[in-house]
Amino acid sequence: MSFNEKLSYTEHVVVSPTTDFAIGFADYGLPSDTINVFVDDVLATEAGYTVTRKNNMVVELQPAVASGVVRLQRATNLDASFYRFT
C-alpha cells in the first residue's frame, strides 16, 4: 500500500482476500469529496463489486478482492478546487 499526501490516489496491492481499504488522502472528508475505486484498472462497480464508504478513512468492497491492485482515486471538480483555494 502506498500513501502520498501529494497524490490524488492511494494504491493497495492485494495478496490475500481483502474487503477494507484505507483512503489515505490528505484533507479528505468533505461531503462533496468523491472517490473512484478501480480494481486492476477497471472501475470496481463495472467489475462486479459493491463499493461502500464505511467512514472518512475506509472504503469497503464486496465481495472481497482476492488479488490485484485496488486504486482509490480522488474525483475532483476543478471549479470547486479553484474556489476552495482562492
SULLIN-V851372 format. One record per residue. N is the residue number from 1. RES is the residue in three letters. SS is DSSP state (H for helix, E for strand, C for the rest). NEAR is the number of other ideal C-beta (glycine too) atoms within 10 Angstrom. Layout:
n: [N | N]
res: [RES | RES]
ss: [SS | SS]
near: [NEAR | NEAR]
This chain:
n: [1 | 2 | 3 | 4 | 5 | 6 | 7 | 8 | 9 | 10 | 11 | 12 | 13 | 14 | 15 | 16 | 17 | 18 | 19 | 20 | 21 | 22 | 23 | 24 | 25 | 26 | 27 | 28 | 29 | 30 | 31 | 32 | 33 | 34 | 35 | 36 | 37 | 38 | 39 | 40 | 41 | 42 | 43 | 44 | 45 | 46 | 47 | 48 | 49 | 50 | 51 | 52 | 53 | 54 | 55 | 56 | 57 | 58 | 59 | 60 | 61 | 62 | 63 | 64 | 65 | 66 | 67 | 68 | 69 | 70 | 71 | 72 | 73 | 74 | 75 | 76 | 77 | 78 | 79 | 80 | 81 | 82 | 83 | 84 | 85 | 86]
res: [MET | SER | PHE | ASN | GLU | LYS | LEU | SER | TYR | THR | GLU | HIS | VAL | VAL | VAL | SER | PRO | THR | THR | ASP | PHE | ALA | ILE | GLY | PHE | ALA | ASP | TYR | GLY | LEU | PRO | SER | ASP | THR | ILE | ASN | VAL | PHE | VAL | ASP | ASP | VAL | LEU | ALA | THR | GLU | ALA | GLY | TYR | THR | VAL | THR | ARG | LYS | ASN | ASN | MET | VAL | VAL | GLU | LEU | GLN | PRO | ALA | VAL | ALA | SER | GLY | VAL | VAL | ARG | LEU | GLN | ARG | ALA | THR | ASN | LEU | ASP | ALA | SER | PHE | TYR | ARG | PHE | THR]
ss: [C | E | C | C | C | C | C | C | E | E | E | E | E | E | C | C | C | E | E | E | E | E | C | C | C | C | C | C | C | C | C | C | C | E | E | E | E | E | E | C | C | E | E | C | C | C | C | C | C | E | E | E | E | E | E | C | C | E | E | E | E | E | E | E | E | C | C | E | E | E | E | E | E | E | E | C | C | H | H | H | H | H | H | H | H | C]
near: [11 | 10 | 13 | 12 | 9 | 5 | 14 | 14 | 17 | 22 | 17 | 20 | 10 | 18 | 9 | 8 | 10 | 15 | 15 | 13 | 24 | 13 | 20 | 18 | 21 | 10 | 9 | 16 | 10 | 10 | 5 | 9 | 17 | 12 | 19 | 14 | 20 | 18 | 23 | 13 | 9 | 12 | 13 | 21 | 13 | 9 | 15 | 10 | 20 | 10 | 17 | 12 | 14 | 12 | 9 | 11 | 14 | 13 | 21 | 17 | 21 | 12 | 10 | 13 | 22 | 11 | 12 | 16 | 13 | 21 | 18 | 22 | 17 | 16 | 10 | 12 | 12 | 7 | 8 | 12 | 10 | 9 | 9 | 11 | 6 | 5]
